[in-house]
Amino acid sequence: MNYNDKKIDFIVFGGGITSDVLSLMLKNENKQFYVLDDNKNDKLVNSPRSLAISPSSMNLLNYFEIDFPFEKLNEMRVYESDLSNNKIKSELVFNNEKTLSYVVKYNDLKDSLLKKTKSLKNRLELDNFSSFELEKNLIKLVMKDGKEIFAKNIIFTQKIDSTLLSQFKLSYKEKNYNQKAIVATLEHKASHEGVAYQYYDNGKPLALLPLSKSKDLYRSSLIWSLDDYLADDILSNQDLKDVLHEKIGHLYEDINISEGPLSFDLDKFLLKGKTDKRLIFVGDSIRMMHPMAGQAWNQSLRDVSYIADALFESKNLGIDLISTPSFNSFKRIRKIESEGITNSIDFINYIYTLDTSISKGFRRNLMKFVNFVKPINKLLISEAEGGILRRPSLLLGERPGSKRI
Ligand SMILES: Cc1cc2nc3c(=O)[nH]c(=O)nc-3n(C[C@H](O)[C@H](O)[C@H](O)COP(=O)(O)OP(=O)(O)OC[C@H]3O[C@@H](n4cnc5c(N)ncnc54)[C@H](O)[C@@H]3O)c2cc1C
């Protein structure tokens, strides 16, 4: 894409799946934008990662006709356990007789997004990035080769570095879990029947998400969060298969690892501080949470959906995006929602790692309470599905602006 006057609406910072969806949304709204990205060749790297996508997020992906294989997750069983000693201590079941979420392999999703965004051809190399200068009317992007582009707004989709943080007077409040998530794709003969399992095994979440079948074999995605040293130990000994037989052999006797394992460092962070309103932060640029609840990308799509409604309002009222009431409520509501969800997941992770008798009793009673008090159970399902408070238009599968925020 060649914008003649180099004055555009947006610069999108980052080239992951959030940036891809954002690009489709901006294109749909006829906005001019460049994507600043280090993904030089738009090539897929082999990755065994899977994502649980909420029904609301699926509405948005369907709206943009993003097509990929998925498996429906119809029930989620959560256990407090000590699997090596064959002990299940308490159980919590989520099942509202509807699809709770859709499990998709990251690569299938990314592949489909790459096909959709390829034609936009509006990428700039992050390696060639020099600086942003916040001028009175526009933001100037300066590239190392001297190219200058002027934009009304920048939307950040990925964590920013210390140079940009200090330029914008922002900071990350970070917590390192000293944990790694081991991810792998497992094959087994027995059916998973669309059930996901989450074992808090001696406090560490081991999740199995149902995946679509391959060559007559059922597949599950493993996401197992462990203390760094334990994860490193399993990976360096290359004995994941044996460890899994010991832990989950009761569920699937004949586990084979068809992809992975790979590990991800686990951190939590939240972006702090006030800066120029023209700098917009979404997704992993603003928050990172523990993966045990499978919520991070769903939250990113929620950000994108709010901005889509605000763009509609900006066009309708003939004012800048950042002056719209929707954009201002986006900033307020999303800050509360985002910090709420990140901190709640952190709290759950914390209470499962505690080993005192009070914490054990608290966990068991809480699980029983949520299991048997149906309104609470349903409330948690609705929140995971895409929010109980508000759902912007795209999360309902509707044209941006059709639902007032
Ligand atoms: C173990 C784990 C499990 C998670 N589970 C869930 C979940 O169930 N539900 C949920 O909503 N969120 C989940 N998340 C969070 C989710 O993965 C991130 O929020 C999301 O990927 C962020 O997207 P992004 O746009 O910031 O960057 P990403 O798309 O993650 O990409 C970051 C960068 O790496 C490149 N890249 C990454 N992988 C590839 C690849 N295979 N091929 C080519 N390029 C690649 C991208 O182009 C980009 O430049 C999980 C995260 C982890 C670590």
The ligand as a Gaussian input file, in Angstrom:
#p B3LYP/6-31G(d) Opt

LIG

0 1
 C        1.096000     -21.217000      27.139000
 C        0.090000     -20.171000      26.745000
 C       -1.231000     -20.516000      26.594000
 C       -2.182000     -19.546000      26.262000
 N       -3.489000     -19.901000      26.150000
 C       -4.411000     -18.971000      25.847000
 C       -5.781000     -19.314000      25.696000
 O       -6.166000     -20.480000      25.861000
 N       -6.672000     -18.335000      25.388000
 C       -6.293000     -17.042000      25.227000
 O       -7.155000     -16.173000      24.977000
 N       -4.996000     -16.684000      25.331000
 C       -4.051000     -17.608000      25.638000
 N       -2.735000     -17.256000      25.720000
 C       -2.339000     -15.882000      25.425000
 C       -2.171000     -15.659000      23.920000
 O       -1.276000     -16.622000      23.398000
 C       -1.612000     -14.257000      23.669000
 O       -2.446000     -13.326000      24.305000
 C       -1.590000     -13.956000      22.198000
 O       -0.847000     -14.928000      21.494000
 C       -0.973000     -12.595000      22.016000
 O       -0.961000     -12.278000      20.668000
 P        0.014000     -11.181000      20.102000
 O       -0.664000     -10.559000      18.969000
 O        0.461000     -10.257000      21.176000
 O        1.315000     -11.950000      19.669000
 P        1.515000     -13.442000      19.142000
 O        0.585000     -13.774000      18.041000
 O        1.546000     -14.343000      20.301000
 O        2.961000     -13.374000      18.478000
 C        4.104000     -12.738000      19.035000
 C        5.153000     -12.641000      17.949000
 O        5.622000     -13.907000      17.587000
 C        5.330000     -14.229000      16.230000
 N        4.854000     -15.646000      16.240000
 C        4.429000     -16.329000      17.329000
 N        4.140000     -17.609000      16.996000
 C        4.357000     -17.707000      15.678000
 C        4.242000     -18.761000      14.745000
 N        3.875000     -19.979000      15.097000
 N        4.544000     -18.494000      13.470000
 C        4.953000     -17.277000      13.096000
 N        5.090000     -16.243000      13.918000
 C        4.805000     -16.448000      15.192000
 C        4.242000     -13.249000      15.812000
 O        4.223000     -12.975000      14.445000
 C        4.618000     -12.033000      16.645000
 O        5.627000     -11.293000      16.033000
 C       -1.774000     -18.207000      26.059000
 C       -0.425000     -17.855000      26.203000
 C        0.503000     -18.828000      26.539000
 C        1.941000     -18.429000      26.688000

